[in-house]
Each structure stands twice: as structure tokens, then as C-alpha cells.
Amino acid sequence: MNQTRKVVYLWLLMLPLMLGCSKDDIAPKNQMLHGGVSYELSKAAVIDYGKVDAMETYSLNLYLMSADIAIQGKNSVPDSISGKGHLMTFEMYSDKPGELAEGKYEYDRMQYRNPKTFGPAVAIFNANYQTKTGDESPIVAGTLTVSKNEQEYIIDFECMDKVGKRINGQFKGGIAYFRMH
């Protein structure tokens, strides 16, 4: 009987831990978090501007967007953003031509454009590109990690905006690609 009590007691101790874990705790969602609020991210795009001057660095603008935000253009050349929603933009500097290279990118406040850095960057909440309104939060520090599994990218970011609020999140999925050079 004493052994049975121990097993029941251990099971009762573990029950809150098992019930407290949800699927969301285990696998991150496509979202950015800011000030305790979650903002959905459903798609991504990269605009490739090519080699930066004489450096061995390549300029890529990364856009992480909610469903109703779209990059517009003609003949596969983007020229504007439209829609309503939320997005983050990062001016990335890759060490590989024509692709967002895997690895950890650090925010560079001096904007030296060295490989594996980014800056400027901004999060825009409640954007409305028709009325040209939204709440911008410029990024002043942080890291962004890019990994890839076949055609699916995983982008994790941990940043701080200019008023000291944390902006973090993840995007997992395909990335639309535009070449500007």
C-alpha cells in the first residue's frame, strides 16, 4: 500500500505540469510579440539589392508580414507595399550572393554593412497603407537567426525597440524572392 501511495502522490505532482503544457508552449507560432500582445505573421519576402559596393556583402531587405499586407510591383519588380496589418522589416547583410544565408545576424547600430548584420529595422503595428498610418517601433538592438530546411525558412528574432520594449518572435515558411539588380 505504501508503494501505491508514492506512485499516486508522484502522479498528482506531475499532473499540473502535464496539464500546463499546451501545443503552443512546445512549438512557436508565426508571430511577433510586443508589449505582451501577439501579432500574427503569415508570409515573408526578400528583396535582393545585390552586392554592396566593393565589399563582399550582399544587401537583402527581409519583410515578415501579416496576411493582408502585400508587396506590389510590375514585372516581378516590387515598388510599394499595400494592405492593412503588421510587419517587420530588416535590412540584412548576407555573405552569400542571391540568398539569405543561414546563421545569426547581429544588429549593427553603426550600419557598417558587414556580413551577418542587420540595420535599420522596424516593426509596424496596425499599418494601413491606404491611409499611410500605423505605429512604428524602430529597432535599436537585437539578433535574428536564419535557418533553412529545404524550401522552408525558420527566422527567430529577439529585438528591442527605441523605448526599450522587447520585440521577439518567429516566422516559419517559404519566402517570396525579388531581385532588384
C-alpha positions in Angstrom: 0.0 0.0 0.0 2.9 2.4 0.8 4.3 1.9 -2.7 0.9 2.7 -4.3 0.6 5.9 -2.3 4.0 7.0 -3.6 3.0 6.4 -7.2 -0.3 8.3 -6.8 1.5 11.1 -5.0 4.1 11.4 -7.8 1.3 11.3 -10.4 -0.6 14.1 -8.6 2.6 16.2 -8.6 3.1 15.7 -12.3 -0.5 16.3 -13.3 -0.3 20.2 -13.2 2.9 20.1 -15.2 1.3 17.9 -17.9 -1.9 20.0 -18.0 0.1 23.3 -18.0 1.8 22.5 -21.3 -0.1 23.3 -24.4 0.9 22.7 -28.0 1.7 26.4 -28.2 4.3 26.1 -25.5 6.1 23.4 -27.4 6.1 24.7 -30.9 6.4 28.5 -31.6 3.9 30.1 -33.9 4.4 32.6 -36.7 4.1 35.7 -34.7 5.8 38.7 -33.2 5.3 39.6 -29.6 5.4 43.3 -28.4 4.3 44.6 -25.1 2.5 41.4 -24.2 0.5 41.4 -27.4 0.9 38.7 -30.1 0.8 39.8 -33.8 0.4 37.1 -36.5 3.0 36.8 -39.2 1.8 34.7 -42.2 4.2 35.4 -45.0 7.7 36.7 -45.9 9.5 38.3 -48.7 13.1 39.2 -49.5 14.1 42.0 -51.9 17.7 41.3 -53.1 19.7 44.5 -53.9 22.9 42.7 -54.8 26.5 43.4 -53.8 27.3 46.3 -51.6 29.9 48.5 -53.3 33.3 46.8 -53.2 32.5 44.8 -50.1 31.9 41.0 -50.0 28.5 41.7 -48.6 25.0 41.4 -50.2 22.1 43.7 -49.3 18.7 42.0 -48.7 15.6 43.5 -47.3 13.6 41.0 -45.3 9.8 41.5 -44.8 7.8 39.5 -42.3 4.1 40.3 -42.8 0.6 39.5 -41.6 -1.9 38.0 -44.2 -3.4 41.3 -45.6 0.0 43.1 -46.2 1.3 42.7 -49.8 4.4 43.8 -51.7 3.2 45.3 -55.0 5.0 45.7 -58.3 5.2 45.2 -62.0 7.1 42.5 -63.9 8.3 41.0 -60.6 9.9 44.3 -59.6 8.4 45.5 -56.3 7.6 49.2 -55.9 5.3 49.5 -53.0 3.5 47.9 -50.0 -0.3 47.7 -49.7 -2.9 46.4 -47.3 -3.6 46.5 -43.6 -1.9 44.6 -40.8 1.5 44.2 -39.2 5.0 43.7 -40.5 8.7 43.8 -39.6 11.4 44.9 -42.0 15.1 44.1 -41.6 17.9 45.4 -43.9 20.1 42.3 -43.9 23.7 41.9 -45.0 24.4 38.4 -46.2 27.8 36.9 -47.0 26.3 34.8 -49.9 25.1 36.2 -53.2 21.5 35.8 -54.1 20.3 34.3 -50.8 19.5 35.0 -47.2 22.4 33.0 -45.7 21.8 30.8 -42.7 23.3 32.0 -39.4 23.0 34.5 -36.6 22.7 38.2 -37.6 23.5 41.0 -35.1 22.0 44.5 -35.1 24.7 47.0 -36.3 23.8 50.4 -35.0 26.7 51.9 -36.9 25.4 50.3 -40.2 28.9 49.2 -41.4 27.1 46.6 -43.6 29.3 43.7 -42.6 28.2 40.2 -43.3 25.8 38.7 -40.8 24.5 42.0 -39.6 21.3 43.9 -40.0 20.0 47.5 -39.6 18.0 49.6 -40.0 14.9 47.6 -38.9 11.4 48.5 -37.8 8.2 46.8 -36.6 5.0 48.4 -37.8 1.7 47.6 -36.0 -1.8 48.4 -37.2 -0.4 49.6 -40.6 -2.8 50.9 -43.2 -1.0 51.6 -46.4 -4.1 53.3 -48.0 -4.2 56.0 -45.3 -0.5 55.8 -44.6 -1.0 55.2 -40.9 0.5 52.8 -38.3 2.5 52.6 -35.2 6.2 52.3 -36.0 8.7 50.9 -33.5 12.3 51.3 -34.8 14.7 48.5 -33.7 17.8 49.6 -31.8 19.3 46.3 -30.7 18.9 42.6 -31.2 19.7 39.4 -33.1 18.0 37.4 -35.9 18.7 33.8 -36.7 18.1 32.3 -40.1 17.9 28.5 -40.7 16.5 26.6 -43.6 15.0 23.1 -44.1 14.7 22.6 -47.9 12.4 25.4 -49.1 11.2 26.4 -45.6 13.0 29.1 -43.7 12.9 29.5 -39.9 13.6 33.0 -38.7 13.8 33.7 -35.0 14.3 37.2 -33.8 14.9 38.9 -30.4 15.0 42.7 -30.6 14.5 45.8 -28.6 12.7 49.0 -29.9 13.7 52.6 -29.2 11.7 52.8 -26.0 13.2 49.6 -24.5 10.3 47.2 -25.3 11.1 43.7 -26.3 10.0 42.5 -29.8 10.6 38.8 -30.4 9.1 36.1 -32.4 9.4 33.5 -35.2 8.5 33.0 -38.8 8.5 29.6 -40.4 7.6 29.1 -44.0 8.5 30.0 -47.6 9.9 33.4 -48.7 8.9 35.2 -51.8 12.1 36.4 -53.6 12.5 39.6 -55.7 15.8 40.6 -57.4 16.5 44.3 -57.9 19.9 44.0 -59.7 
